Amino acid sequence: MIKRDYRLLGEDARRAVEIGLNAAQWYHTEVPRKDMKAMMGRSDQPAIRDTLILFGAMVLFAGLGIWLWPSWWSAPFWLAYGVLYGSAMDSRWHECGHGTAFRTAWMNKAVYEIASFMMMRNSATWRWTHARHHTDTYIVGLDPEINIMRPPALAKIVLNLVGIPDTLAYFRSAFRNALSGPDAAERSFIPQSEWPKVTRIARIHLAIYVATLACAIGFGSWLPLMLIGLPRLYGCWHAILTGLLQHGGLADNVTDHRLNSRTVLMNPVSRFIYWNMNYHVEHHMFPMVPYHALPALHRAIRHDLPAPNRSMAEAFVEMWPILMRQLRGEDVVLERRLPPTARPYKDEYHAELPRLGSFTAAE
């Protein structure tokens, strides 16, 4: 396997810039202007409805958990609260960060800040990491959000099902940002005008966690931490599983989202938690289409996309053997097959784009 340098200031980042992958022209399916305009229309109503349901459910589950505490009868309610805290907030952070969930700007900002805190992400930093992720999706050395590297860090993936590596990384970064601001890598994508905000947000987050811990010690109870902090660990598993499916086992260093992103059909509960991000090829092609319009976008462009996986289980069955082969050192990815109605790929497989490495497509 060709060794990849995932550092944002590393050798692969330099080479990607040299060959123009940082300014590449990404493929987009053609959509009639009138249809795209309709799908890009923003509305407060769907997001207000979903947000009221989400926070209402969280209050209900937390209330029942506190009422039944410390009995084991409280466990199901804490588990449900945790999934909404540690997984549903991930998609809320994401969509409100794009500014598309609500039509009203302050609503996007408010939910974004709350969700960023719950997901242990500095809201000032991650707004820009995600912008870079969309600009340079799975370009090695440029995309700071590559969650499955090659070879895969299997232990890290497993431990992140209970949030351990991400939480440790968050607190290391938070203390560093609180003391000295963004580091060199972060300054490569965060505008200088935002550096003081990174420091301020880190200090606010740490202050809340210190106050929560002080309350737990003062009251001699785990309940404050069950409400703030711990749910990010035991409730993040759904976000991790869905996150792995976004790009796992697919090509890097390509400029066609049909090659590096995966759409998965999901049950209504998972779609609510994930806020329709299971339509991930569609989202990357047209990131300004709101979450509630992604099913319509899927129907409009599915003739040009690989067939979606029919369930999360099917997607993992497809992806896992590829990850195991990568773990053994094979430079192999899953090539996404297109329907006869689709325009062909223009990518490494057809030697029409510059590349940083070579790989073999696999069934």
C-alpha positions in Angstrom: 0.0 0.0 0.0 1.2 3.5 -0.9 1.9 5.4 2.3 -0.4 8.4 2.7 0.5 11.5 4.7 -2.8 12.8 6.2 -1.3 15.8 7.9 -2.7 19.1 6.7 0.8 20.5 6.3 2.4 17.2 5.2 3.9 16.0 1.9 0.6 14.8 0.4 -1.0 18.2 1.0 1.9 19.9 -0.8 1.6 17.4 -3.7 -2.2 17.8 -3.9 -1.8 21.6 -4.3 1.0 21.1 -6.9 -1.2 19.0 -9.2 -4.3 21.1 -8.7 -6.5 18.8 -6.6 -7.2 21.7 -4.2 -8.8 23.7 -7.0 -10.3 20.8 -9.0 -13.6 21.0 -10.9 -16.0 18.6 -9.2 -18.6 16.6 -11.1 -22.2 17.6 -10.7 -25.3 15.9 -12.1 -27.2 18.2 -14.4 -30.5 19.4 -12.8 -33.0 21.8 -14.4 -32.5 25.2 -12.9 -36.2 25.5 -11.9 -36.1 22.2 -10.1 -32.9 23.0 -8.3 -34.2 26.4 -7.2 -37.3 24.7 -5.7 -35.2 22.2 -3.8 -32.8 24.8 -2.5 -35.7 26.8 -1.0 -35.3 27.2 2.8 -38.0 26.9 5.4 -38.2 27.2 9.2 -41.1 24.8 9.6 -39.5 21.4 9.1 -36.5 22.2 11.3 -38.6 23.8 14.0 -40.8 20.7 14.1 -37.9 18.3 14.2 -36.0 20.4 16.8 -39.1 20.6 19.1 -39.4 16.8 18.8 -35.7 16.3 19.5 -35.5 18.5 22.6 -38.8 17.5 23.8 -37.8 13.8 23.7 -34.5 14.7 25.4 -36.3 16.4 28.3 -38.7 13.5 28.6 -36.0 10.8 28.6 -33.8 12.8 31.0 -36.7 13.5 33.3 -37.6 9.8 33.5 -34.0 8.9 34.0 -33.7 11.3 36.9 -37.0 10.2 38.4 -35.9 6.5 38.3 -32.3 7.1 39.4 -30.3 5.2 40.6 -32.5 2.2 39.7 -31.5 0.1 36.7 -35.0 1.0 35.4 -33.6 4.4 34.5 -31.0 2.8 32.0 -33.3 2.6 28.9 -34.1 6.3 29.3 -30.5 7.3 29.7 -29.5 5.2 26.7 -32.2 6.9 24.6 -31.2 10.4 25.9 -27.6 9.5 25.0 -28.3 8.7 21.4 -30.1 12.0 20.9 -27.3 13.9 22.7 -24.3 12.1 21.2 -25.7 11.2 17.8 -28.7 13.3 16.7 -26.7 16.4 17.7 -24.0 15.5 15.2 -26.4 15.9 12.3 -27.8 19.1 13.8 -24.3 20.5 14.1 -23.7 19.5 10.5 -26.9 20.9 8.9 -27.0 24.1 11.0 -23.3 24.6 10.2 -24.3 24.7 6.6 -26.9 27.3 7.4 -29.6 25.4 5.5 -31.7 23.7 8.3 -33.6 26.8 9.2 -34.4 29.8 7.0 -33.9 32.1 9.9 -30.1 32.7 10.5 -30.2 33.0 14.3 -32.0 29.7 14.6 -29.2 28.0 12.7 -26.6 29.7 14.8 -28.3 28.8 18.1 -28.7 25.1 17.3 -25.3 25.0 15.8 -23.6 26.3 19.0 -25.6 23.9 21.3 -24.9 20.9 19.1 -21.2 21.8 18.8 -20.9 21.9 22.6 -22.7 18.6 23.0 -20.6 16.9 20.3 -17.4 18.3 21.9 -16.4 20.4 18.9 -15.1 23.9 18.9 -17.8 25.7 16.9 -15.4 28.2 15.4 -12.9 25.6 14.3 -15.3 23.0 13.0 -17.2 25.4 10.8 -14.0 25.8 8.8 -12.9 22.1 8.9 -16.2 21.2 7.4 -16.0 23.9 4.7 -12.6 22.3 3.8 -14.2 18.9 3.8 -16.6 19.9 1.2 -14.0 21.8 -0.9 -11.5 18.9 -0.8 -13.6 15.8 0.0 -11.3 12.9 0.8 -8.3 14.6 -0.8 -5.4 13.2 1.3 -3.6 16.0 3.2 -6.3 18.6 2.4 -9.5 17.1 4.0 -9.3 17.4 7.8 -12.4 15.1 8.3 -11.1 11.8 6.8 -12.4 9.3 9.4 -11.1 6.1 7.8 -7.5 6.4 6.8 -5.5 3.8 4.9 -4.6 1.4 6.4 -7.6 1.8 8.8 -6.9 2.5 12.4 -9.2 -0.3 13.6 -8.7 0.1 17.3 -9.5 3.8 17.0 -12.7 3.1 15.1 -13.8 0.6 17.7 -13.0 2.8 20.6 -14.8 5.7 19.0 -18.0 3.7 19.3 -17.9 4.9 22.9 -16.3 8.2 22.1 -12.9 7.7 23.7 -10.4 8.9 21.0 -12.6 11.8 19.9 -13.1 12.9 23.5 -9.4 12.8 24.4 -8.6 14.7 21.2 -11.2 17.3 22.0 -9.9 18.1 25.5 -6.3 18.2 24.2 -7.4 20.7 21.6 -9.6 22.6 23.9 -6.9 23.2 26.5 -4.4 24.1 23.7 -6.9 26.5 22.1 -7.8 28.1 25.4 -4.2 28.8 26.2 -2.6 29.6 22.9 -5.3 29.7 20.2 -5.3 27.6 17.0 -2.2 25.6 16.2 -0.4 25.7 12.8 -2.6 23.2 11.1 -5.8 24.9 12.2 -4.4 28.3 11.1 -4.1 26.8 7.6 -7.8 26.8 7.1 -9.3 29.1 9.8 -9.3 32.8 8.8 -7.1 34.9 11.1 -10.1 37.0 12.1 -11.6 33.9 13.7 -8.6 32.9 15.8 -9.8 34.9 18.9 -13.2 33.2 18.6 -11.6 29.8 18.7 -9.9 30.7 22.0 -13.1 32.1 23.4 -15.3 29.1 22.5 -12.7 26.7 24.0 -12.7 28.6 27.3 -16.5 28.7 27.5 -16.8 25.0 26.8 -14.1 24.1 29.4 -15.8 26.4 32.0 -19.1 24.5 31.5 -17.4 21.2 31.9 -15.6 22.3 35.1 -18.9 23.6 36.5 -20.6 20.3 35.7 -17.8 18.3 37.3 -17.9 20.6 40.4 -21.7 20.0 40.7 -21.2 16.2 40.5 -18.5 16.3 43.2 -20.5 18.8 45.3 -23.7 16.7 45.2 -21.9 13.4 45.4 -23.9 12.2 42.3 -23.2 11.2 38.7 -26.4 12.9 37.6 -24.9 16.2 36.4 -22.4 14.2 34.2 -25.3 12.0 33.0 -26.9 15.2 31.7 -23.8 16.9 30.3 -20.7 15.2 29.0 -21.1 11.4 29.5 -23.9 11.1 26.9 -21.3 12.2 24.3 -19.5 8.9 25.0 -22.1 6.3 25.4 -24.6 7.8 22.9 -22.3 8.5 19.9 -22.4 5.0 18.5 -25.1 5.8 15.9 -23.2 8.8 14.7 -20.0 6.8 14.4 -21.7 4.0 12.4 -23.4 6.3 10.0 -20.2 8.4 9.7 -18.2 5.4 8.8 -20.6 4.7 5.9 -20.3 8.2 4.4 -16.9 7.5 2.7 -15.5 4.3 4.1 -13.9 1.9 1.7 -14.3 4.3 -1.2 -11.8 6.2 -3.3 -9.7 9.1 -2.1 -8.0 11.7 -4.3 -10.9 11.8 -6.9 -13.1 14.6 -7.9 -16.4 12.8 -8.4 -18.6 12.4 -5.3 -20.2 9.3 -6.9 -16.8 7.6 -6.3 -16.0 8.8 -2.8 -19.4 9.1 -1.1 -22.2 6.6 -0.3 -26.0 6.9 -0.1 -27.7 4.4 2.2 -31.5 4.0 2.6 -32.4 3.9 6.3 -35.4 3.4 8.6 -37.3 6.4 9.7 -35.8 6.5 13.2 -32.2 6.5 11.9 -33.2 9.1 9.3 -34.5 11.4 12.0 -31.4 10.9 14.1 -29.2 11.4 11.0 -31.4 14.2 9.5 -31.4 12.7 6.0 -27.6 12.7 5.7 -27.9 9.1 4.5 -28.4 10.8 1.1 -24.7 11.6 1.2 -23.7 11.6 -2.5 -26.6 14.0 -3.1 -25.5 16.2 -0.1 -21.9 16.5 -1.3 -22.9 17.3 -4.9 -25.4 20.0 -3.8 -24.5 21.0 -0.1 -26.9 23.9 -0.1 -30.0 21.8 -0.6 -31.7 21.6 2.9 -31.9 18.2 4.6 -35.7 18.0 4.2 -35.3 18.3 0.4 -32.7 15.6 0.0 -35.2 12.8 -0.7 -36.6 14.8 -3.6 -33.0 15.5 -4.8 -32.3 11.8 -4.7 -35.3 11.1 -6.8 -34.3 13.8 -9.3 -30.7 12.6 -9.9 -30.7 8.9 -9.0 -30.5 8.0 -12.7 -26.9 9.4 -12.6 -25.8 7.8 -9.3 -24.7 4.4 -8.1 -27.5 2.3 -6.6 -27.9 3.2 -2.9 -27.3 0.5 -0.3 -30.7 -0.7 0.9 -29.8 -0.7 4.6 -27.0 0.1 7.0 -26.4 -3.6 7.4 -26.0 -4.1 3.6 -23.6 -1.2 3.4 -21.4 -2.6 6.2 -21.4 -6.0 4.5 -20.2 -4.3 1.4 -17.6 -2.0 3.1 -16.1 -4.3 5.8 -14.2 -6.7 3.4 -12.6 -3.7 1.7 -11.4 -2.3 5.1 -10.0 -5.7 6.0 -8.0 -5.9 2.8 -6.8 -2.3 3.4 -5.7 -3.4 6.9 -3.6 -6.1 5.3 -1.8 -3.5 3.2 -3.8 -3.8 -0.1 -4.4 -0.5 -2.0 -7.9 -1.4 -2.9 -11.2 0.5 -2.8 -14.8 -0.2 -3.8 -15.7 1.1 -7.2 -19.2 2.4 -7.4 -21.0 1.0 -10.4 -23.2 3.4 -12.4 -26.5 2.7 -14.0 -26.7 2.7 -17.9 -28.4 6.1 -17.7 -25.5 7.8 -15.9 -22.7 9.9 -17.3 -19.4 8.0 -17.0 -16.8 8.8 -14.4 -13.9 11.0 -15.1 -11.4 9.8 -12.6 -8.3 7.8 -11.8 -9.9 4.6 -13.0 -9.8 6.0 -16.5 -6.5 7.9 -16.1 -8.1 11.3 -16.9 -7.1 13.0 -13.6 -3.8 13.5 -11.8 -3.5 11.4 -8.7 -1.3 11.0 -5.6 -1.3 7.2 -5.6 -2.6 4.2 -7.4 -5.2 1.7 -6.3 -7.3 -1.1 -7.5 -11.1 -1.2 -7.8 -12.8 -4.1 -6.1 -16.2 -5.7 -6.3 
